[in-house]
Amino acid sequence: MADLDELLSEGLISPRALDRLKSIYGGSPIAPGSADADAMTHWPPGPNTALPVINAAKAFATGGLHDLAQQQGMQPPAWSDRVADFLHKPEINAALGVITPLRTPIPPRLLGIPSVADPPIFSYRNTSSIRAHPDYAAAKAGDSEAAARFVLDTARPETIEAARQQFGPDVSYVPVHAEEQAGRNKIPGVLAQHYADETGATVADNIVQSSRAYHTGADAMSRLIARPTFQGPVEAGRRYVLVDDVGVLGNTLAELANHIRGNGGEVAGVVTLVHRSPTPYYAADPNDINQLVARHGQAIQEHFGIEPGALTAQEAKYLLQFGSPDTLRGRVAEARSARDASLRQGSVAPPEGGEGP
C-alpha cells in the first residue's frame, strides 16, 4: 500500500479515493456496471480536493489526464506521471477494467504543417453559406447520407481541379475524424472521399483522432490548452493531404500533421471547405516564431507542449498578442479554469459561433 499512501501524503488523491483504491488493490475488483463502479466514476471532487484517482483514471483512458492534471493546478510530472505509473500497475489496470485501455499523456507537437503544404485549397472564406444548407447540422452530428448530399452541393468543382493539378493521384487524403458535442462530424471524411474519387487518389481513413478536444465554439487559448491527438498507421514516404470542413486556427490540422510527419509520412497539402483564418497560409512566419522565442523563451513548450516552430501561422500571431510571459501565464490559467468549470458542468465548449473546428 506504500504507493497509495504516498499519493495521499502528496495531496494527489483524496482520503476517500485512497480507501476505495485500497479495497481494489487488495483483490476486490469492482464489476463493470455495478453500483460501486458507477459511484466511483461519477465521484465529484470538492473545491479543495485533488481530482479523485478514479475520475482521473477515466479521463486518462480517454486521453485527458494531462489537461485535467493541469486544471487542478498540478504540473506534470509531479501529478500525471506519478498517477500514470500507478495506474499502469498490472493489478490496478486489471481491477479497473471499466476504464481500460489506459493511455499516456498527450505527446508534444514537434512538427507542424510545412510551408510546402501552403496555400490551402478551399471553397469558401466564411461559414454563412454552408451553415444555411439544410443538411449541415445533421452532417456535423454524424449523418453520413446528409454529409454526402452536403459535400456534393458545397464542394466547388474548381477546387477539385486545383487539387488534381497540385497533388495528382499519388496521394492519400486524410480527414480529421472529429468528435463534436452533437456527435461525430462526418463532413471531413466524406469531403476527403469526394476529392479522392474525383482525382484518382486514395483515402487514409485509418488515421483517427484518438482524444476528444471538443473545439467547436472554443476560443484560441482553449484550443491551445486542449490539444487533440491522432493515432493510426502512416506509410513512410507517402504524401498525405489533410482534410477538414473548416480551418481557422489550424491547430487540429497541425496535430494531424505532427502524427503523419512524426511517423515518416509527408504532408503535401491541406483541403477544407472553408478557410476562415485571417492568414492565407498555415505554416508560421519564421519572423513570428523568432519573436515568440525571444519574448517567451520556453513558455510555449511548457504551457502547451508545442515546439514554437510547429505552431501554425494563426497560433503564432495569436500568441504574439501577449507582451510578457506573465501575461501569457495569466491567460493560460484563466482558460484552464474555465475549461475545468465546463468539464464539471458537462459542457466542454461554449455555444458554437467562435473559432471553427
Order of alpha helices (4+ residues) and beta strands (2+ residues): alpha-alpha-alpha-alpha-alpha-alpha-alpha-alpha-alpha-alpha-alpha-beta-alpha-beta-beta-alpha-beta-beta-alpha-beta-alpha-alpha-alpha-alpha
